[in-house]
Structure formats: C-alpha cells, structure tokens
C-alpha cells in the first residue's frame, strides 16, 4: 500500500492485532482520547495541524473494543506504511504526544437503549423459538451490523438488555416467534423498549413477527424549524398483515410523506399464513399508505389492518385489486381544512 493512508489496529483477545480503521491521509502521530482520535499532520505551509476525529461519526465498522494506537506487532509490518516524511522547511512546531495542547471539544450526545423482555411458563410450550434483533435502519442495506440480538429465549424469564451510548439514528427492534403464537397464554408477558428511561414502545401481544422502528432521539420541529424533544410515541403507525396461504410474496406496501418521500416499506412476505406487525414512531404530518398485490387473481386468503394515532383506518382482506391507498394525518399536523382519511381502490382493470 502507498504512503497516503494511516491504519489503526485493535488488539484482539488472542493477543493478535486486527486492522480496524483506514484513513485516507497519512498522519505522523495519532492519539486516542475517549471516542475521539487526535491526529497530527502538516498543511500546505508545513505547519503542523492537530485535528480531532469523532469516531461516532465514522462510517467504517467499529469494533466492540476501542482501537489501540500502540505499534502493531512485527508480523503486520507488510501492511503498515512507512512514517510520513518529515518537513524541515517552513515554520513548524515540534510537539511530543504528551505536549499536545488540550482541546475543548463539545461531547457527542449519545443515548442508552434498554430492551426488557418477559416470557411466561408456557411461552415455549408449543415448541417454538423466540428470538430478537436490534439494529440501525441502515443495516437493511448491508451496512451497519447488528448492535445486539438474543435468543432463543427461555420460558419464565425476564431479560434485561442495555445497549449503551448509541449515536442519533433510526433504529429497529425485531422480535419473532417461530410458531406464530407470540408469548403464549401469558397475561404478564411483554417487551419494553426505552431510550434514556423514556418508553418508546411496548407490547404484550405479538404473533409471528413484530417490528418496532423509532428514531433516537425522538424529536420534532417547532414553528421555527428547530428540533425540540417531544413525548415518545407509542403507536403513531401500526400495520398488521396475515399473509396469503399459497402466495404470501404477492403483497408489498409503502408509506410516503406529504411530499412523496418514502418513509417505510414492507414485503414481499415469504411465510404463508403468518401474522407480521409493524409499529413506527412518525412525526406529525400527512401520510399516504399504499398496499400492492402483484397477482390480482381475487383469490387471496388473508387480511391486513392499518391504524394511526390509536384510530383504526383500515381492516380489509387482501382482495383489493392492484393497490389500495389510504391517506391519514398524525398528531396536530394540518395541511388544509378539508383533508380527511380517504380510501381509494385501484382494480387494475
């Protein structure tokens, strides 16, 4: 490799070092300070410049351990570039690492997510397995890996899972019961998702698969366009589908905001006769939900339900033609004085 990159290595439990971070510029000194890398380079006038790099904003995959800035072992010499050339001309300063001036950096706000799951004595009596995942929304595109997952869970247990110091982003909690019977016959069983102690979502009734999507933090904008914290939502948006018995993949859906931007989507589904549910925290606004049928044979066996702000908007079977659209408003958003929730059918004829 050339001399225009810098490499950071993490020492693993087996004592070996693994390459963790590659930077597009070579630096002649690097020091770790919490979640910040202090790096030193030279500008065009050969002046030494110290820069703070925030690891929370790094787009590369980060390890669970913090990177070590100590020298890598000798067996990695072949992948470590030579030190950047020293500059002898032009004004410069010579600082040892211990003499680096202290930097007054505003800390990056991070958030603790707590996941609590309570199972009952007969939760697994049907022979099924109960598992869950928690990840960033971007990982649906193969990017950020899972933050945490669990299971198969055991019966009659309470699971407490703390995921500390997450950067602001959109996150997904996904829980699945393989037999479609959720927690079974249990009145006290449920899951709770909270952010910094504030409840984001909970449910005691699930069937096959349930997804809860929410932003961290959950903020809305005031009249001046400034972010302001609001009360966490519980179920601004709720969608449930019982899939077709023979062609479950026939059904897909999208949710768009008032200007046509895609907010959520679902399907195709590949498990027949299973119930999939999805919850999501939405900002106040006007939304258009559209569900599609790729087969349109009038023989679909299944149904779906849609609600917003605790109000059921649609409960219908899956024989709605090519598509079915529902417009609704959440919160106190007012587009104009006339819109009301409407349903339109497109039969593809």
Secondary structure, DSSP 8 states (H G I E B T S, - for coil): --SS-EEEEEE-TTS-EEEEEEESS--SEEEEETTEEEEEEE-TTS-EEEEEEEGGG--S---SS--B-S---GGGGGGS--------SSS-----GGG-----------EEEEEEEE--TTTTTTS--EEEEEEEGGGGGT-S--SEEE-S--SS-EEEEEEEEE-SEEEEEEEEETTS-TT-S-SS-EEEEEETTEEEEEES---SEEEEEEEES-EEE-TTS-EEE----S-SEEEEEE--SS-GGGEEEEEE-TTS-EEEEEE---STT-EEEEEE---SEEEEEEEEESS--S----EEEEEETTEEEEEEES-S-SEEEEEEEETT--S-SS---EEEEE---
